[in-house]
Amino acid sequence: VVNQDIMFILHKIYTFMKDTIIRMEIFNKIRKWAEKKEILAQGNIKTQYIKLQEECGELAEAILRQDQLEIKDAVGDIIIVLTSLSEMAGFNVESAIMEAYWEVENRKGKIINNNFVKQIKK
């Protein structure tokens, strides 16, 4: 019985780690794509920022049209642009995501007018 419990736990850990690695690998694929297209070599952070604004505009349009497929496409495009932009800024997007999450994970606040408003520290 103990061996079955251990095997179950090991399987859960393996599945979690495999899924995590697969999710994180996509950022490496995006970077390789950006290198292949010479975005990282010939682009710059300012042009990537402009591209980001363009993609955010497409997201806004998709939200207003309530077009779920276009919303998903725009979010994906934004993540791709942010991956390249962060590389140009000298860090990887994964570290930015993790640091941002660590900052907000225990944040207290409440929803006001459909937005989460963080509690101001006293």
Phi and psi restraints in degrees (value plus and minus 20) as a CYANA .aco file:
   2 VAL   PHI     -82.4   -42.4
   2 VAL   PSI     -62.3   -22.3
   3 ASN   PHI     -82.3   -42.3
   3 ASN   PSI     -58.1   -18.1
   4 GLN   PHI     -85.4   -45.4
   4 GLN   PSI     -59.8   -19.8
   5 ASP   PHI     -84.0   -44.0
   5 ASP   PSI     -64.3   -24.3
   6 ILE   PHI     -84.0   -44.0
   6 ILE   PSI     -64.0   -24.0
   7 MET   PHI     -82.6   -42.6
   7 MET   PSI     -59.4   -19.4
   8 PHE   PHI     -82.4   -42.4
   8 PHE   PSI     -66.9   -26.9
   9 ILE   PHI     -83.8   -43.8
   9 ILE   PSI     -64.9   -24.9
  10 LEU   PHI     -81.3   -41.3
  10 LEU   PSI     -59.9   -19.9
  11 HIS   PHI     -83.1   -43.1
  11 HIS   PSI     -62.8   -22.8
  12 LYS   PHI     -82.1   -42.1
  12 LYS   PSI     -64.0   -24.0
  13 ILE   PHI     -82.8   -42.8
  13 ILE   PSI     -66.3   -26.3
  14 TYR   PHI     -79.3   -39.3
  14 TYR   PSI     -66.7   -26.7
  15 THR   PHI     -81.9   -41.9
  15 THR   PSI     -64.0   -24.0
  16 PHE   PHI     -81.7   -41.7
  16 PHE   PSI     -67.1   -27.1
  17 MET   PHI     -85.0   -45.0
  17 MET   PSI     -62.6   -22.6
  18 LYS   PHI     -81.3   -41.3
  18 LYS   PSI     -66.7   -26.7
  19 ASP   PHI     -82.3   -42.3
  19 ASP   PSI     -60.8   -20.8
  20 THR   PHI     -84.1   -44.1
  20 THR   PSI     -64.8   -24.8
  21 ILE   PHI     -82.8   -42.8
  21 ILE   PSI     -63.3   -23.3
  22 ILE   PHI     -81.3   -41.3
  22 ILE   PSI     -63.8   -23.8
  23 ARG   PHI     -83.0   -43.0
  23 ARG   PSI     -62.3   -22.3
  24 MET   PHI     -93.0   -53.0
  24 MET   PSI     -48.6    -8.6
  25 GLU   PHI     -82.2   -42.2
  25 GLU   PSI     -46.9    -6.9
  26 ILE   PHI     -80.4   -40.4
  26 ILE   PSI     -53.9   -13.9
  27 PHE   PHI     -86.3   -46.3
  27 PHE   PSI     -56.8   -16.8
  28 ASN   PHI     -85.0   -45.0
  28 ASN   PSI     -58.8   -18.8
  29 LYS   PHI     -84.9   -44.9
  29 LYS   PSI     -59.2   -19.2
  30 ILE   PHI     -83.4   -43.4
  30 ILE   PSI     -64.0   -24.0
  31 ARG   PHI     -82.5   -42.5
  31 ARG   PSI     -61.8   -21.8
  32 LYS   PHI     -83.6   -43.6
  32 LYS   PSI     -60.8   -20.8
  33 TRP   PHI     -81.4   -41.4
  33 TRP   PSI     -65.1   -25.1
  34 ALA   PHI     -84.1   -44.1
  34 ALA   PSI     -56.4   -16.4
  35 GLU   PHI     -86.8   -46.8
  35 GLU   PSI     -65.9   -25.9
  36 LYS   PHI     -79.6   -39.6
  36 LYS   PSI     -59.5   -19.5
  37 LYS   PHI    -102.9   -62.9
  37 LYS   PSI     -19.2    20.8
  38 GLU   PHI      43.0    83.0
  38 GLU   PSI       3.4    43.4
  39 ILE   PHI     -85.7   -45.7
  39 ILE   PSI     -63.3   -23.3
  40 LEU   PHI     -91.1   -51.1
  40 LEU   PSI     -53.8   -13.8
  41 ALA   PHI     -99.8   -59.8
  41 ALA   PSI     -58.9   -18.9
  42 GLN   PHI    -129.1   -89.1
  42 GLN   PSI     -35.7     4.3
  43 GLY   PHI    -105.1   -65.1
  43 GLY   PSI    -199.7  -159.7
  44 ASN   PHI    -168.0  -128.0
  44 ASN   PSI     148.8   188.8
  45 ILE   PHI     -82.9   -42.9
  45 ILE   PSI     -51.9   -11.9
  46 LYS   PHI     -88.6   -48.6
  46 LYS   PSI     -63.2   -23.2
  47 THR   PHI     -88.8   -48.8
  47 THR   PSI     -52.8   -12.8
  48 GLN   PHI     -87.5   -47.5
  48 GLN   PSI     -55.9   -15.9
  49 TYR   PHI     -84.6   -44.6
  49 TYR   PSI     -61.0   -21.0
  50 ILE   PHI     -83.1   -43.1
  50 ILE   PSI     -62.4   -22.4
  51 LYS   PHI     -81.9   -41.9
  51 LYS   PSI     -59.6   -19.6
  52 LEU   PHI     -80.1   -40.1
  52 LEU   PSI     -63.9   -23.9
  53 GLN   PHI     -83.7   -43.7
  53 GLN   PSI     -58.8   -18.8
  54 GLU   PHI     -80.1   -40.1
  54 GLU   PSI     -66.3   -26.3
  55 GLU   PHI     -86.1   -46.1
  55 GLU   PSI     -56.9   -16.9
  56 CYS   PHI     -85.1   -45.1
  56 CYS   PSI     -55.8   -15.8
  57 GLY   PHI     -83.0   -43.0
  57 GLY   PSI     -61.4   -21.4
  58 GLU   PHI     -84.6   -44.6
  58 GLU   PSI     -57.0   -17.0
  59 LEU   PHI     -83.9   -43.9
  59 LEU   PSI     -64.0   -24.0
  60 ALA   PHI     -80.4   -40.4
  60 ALA   PSI     -64.0   -24.0
  61 GLU   PHI     -81.1   -41.1
  61 GLU   PSI     -64.0   -24.0
  62 ALA   PHI     -83.8   -43.8
  62 ALA   PSI     -59.0   -19.0
  63 ILE   PHI     -84.6   -44.6
  63 ILE   PSI     -65.0   -25.0
  64 LEU   PHI     -83.3   -43.3
  64 LEU   PSI     -54.3   -14.3
  65 ARG   PHI    -103.7   -63.7
  65 ARG   PSI     -26.1    13.9
  66 GLN   PHI      34.9    74.9
  66 GLN   PSI      22.3    62.3
  67 ASP   PHI    -117.8   -77.8
  67 ASP   PSI      76.1   116.1
  68 GLN   PHI     -79.2   -39.2
  68 GLN   PSI     -59.5   -19.5
  69 LEU   PHI     -84.2   -44.2
  69 LEU   PSI     -62.2   -22.2
  70 GLU   PHI     -91.3   -51.3
  70 GLU   PSI     -53.7   -13.7
  71 ILE   PHI     -81.1   -41.1
  71 ILE   PSI     -68.0   -28.0
  72 LYS   PHI     -81.2   -41.2
  72 LYS   PSI     -63.5   -23.5
  73 ASP   PHI     -81.4   -41.4
  73 ASP   PSI     -64.5   -24.5
  74 ALA   PHI     -85.5   -45.5
  74 ALA   PSI     -61.4   -21.4
  75 VAL   PHI     -81.4   -41.4
  75 VAL   PSI     -64.2   -24.2
  76 GLY   PHI     -80.4   -40.4
  76 GLY   PSI     -64.5   -24.5
  77 ASP   PHI     -82.1   -42.1
  77 ASP   PSI     -59.5   -19.5
  78 ILE   PHI     -82.8   -42.8
  78 ILE   PSI     -62.6   -22.6
  79 ILE   PHI     -84.3   -44.3
  79 ILE   PSI     -60.0   -20.0
  80 ILE   PHI     -82.3   -42.3
  80 ILE   PSI     -66.1   -26.1
  81 VAL   PHI     -83.5   -43.5
  81 VAL   PSI     -62.8   -22.8
  82 LEU   PHI     -84.2   -44.2
  82 LEU   PSI     -52.2   -12.2
  83 THR   PHI     -83.7   -43.7
  83 THR   PSI     -65.9   -25.9
  84 SER   PHI     -87.9   -47.9
  84 SER   PSI     -64.1   -24.1
  85 LEU   PHI     -78.7   -38.7
  85 LEU   PSI     -64.1   -24.1
  86 SER   PHI     -85.6   -45.6
  86 SER   PSI     -57.8   -17.8
  87 GLU   PHI     -80.4   -40.4
  87 GLU   PSI     -62.7   -22.7
  88 MET   PHI     -85.2   -45.2
  88 MET   PSI     -48.6    -8.6
  89 ALA   PHI    -103.5   -63.5
  89 ALA   PSI     -28.3    11.7
  90 GLY   PHI      79.4   119.4
  90 GLY   PSI      -4.1    35.9
  91 PHE   PHI    -164.5  -124.5
  91 PHE   PSI     147.2   187.2
  92 ASN   PHI    -118.8   -78.8
  92 ASN   PSI     131.5   171.5
  93 VAL   PHI     -82.8   -42.8
  93 VAL   PSI     -51.2   -11.2
  94 GLU   PHI     -81.2   -41.2
  94 GLU   PSI     -61.7   -21.7
  95 SER   PHI     -87.7   -47.7
  95 SER   PSI     -55.8   -15.8
  96 ALA   PHI     -84.8   -44.8
  96 ALA   PSI     -61.8   -21.8
  97 ILE   PHI     -83.8   -43.8
  97 ILE   PSI     -66.8   -26.8
  98 MET   PHI     -82.5   -42.5
  98 MET   PSI     -65.0   -25.0
  99 GLU   PHI     -84.9   -44.9
  99 GLU   PSI     -58.9   -18.9
 100 ALA   PHI     -85.5   -45.5
 100 ALA   PSI     -61.5   -21.5
 101 TYR   PHI     -83.7   -43.7
 101 TYR   PSI     -65.0   -25.0
 102 TRP   PHI     -79.4   -39.4
 102 TRP   PSI     -51.5   -11.5
 103 GLU   PHI     -92.0   -52.0
 103 GLU   PSI     -54.8   -14.8
 104 VAL   PHI    -120.1   -80.1
 104 VAL   PSI     -33.1     6.9
 105 GLU   PHI     -77.1   -37.1
 105 GLU   PSI     -53.0   -13.0
 106 ASN   PHI    -131.8   -91.8
 106 ASN   PSI      -5.1    34.9
 107 ARG   PHI     -85.2   -45.2
 107 ARG   PSI     118.5   158.5
 108 LYS   PHI    -124.2   -84.2
 108 LYS   PSI     130.0   170.0
 109 GLY   PHI     151.6   191.6
 109 GLY   PSI    -186.5  -146.5
 110 LYS   PHI    -171.8  -131.8
 110 LYS   PSI     145.0   185.0
 111 ILE   PHI    -103.9   -63.9
 111 ILE   PSI     104.4   144.4
 112 ILE   PHI    -150.6  -110.6
 112 ILE   PSI     104.3   144.3
 113 ASN   PHI      31.8    71.8
 113 ASN   PSI      24.4    64.4
 114 ASN   PHI      50.5    90.5
 114 ASN   PSI      -8.2    31.8
 115 ASN   PHI    -144.7  -104.7
 115 ASN   PSI     122.5   162.5
 116 PHE   PHI     -96.9   -56.9
 116 PHE   PSI     102.9   142.9
 117 VAL   PHI    -132.8   -92.8
 117 VAL   PSI      99.8   139.8
 118 LYS   PHI     -92.9   -52.9
 118 LYS   PSI     127.6   167.6
 119 GLN   PHI     -92.0   -52.0
 119 GLN   PSI     113.2   153.2
 120 ILE   PHI    -100.0   -60.0
 120 ILE   PSI     110.4   150.4
 121 LYS   PHI     -89.3   -49.3
 121 LYS   PSI     120.6   160.6
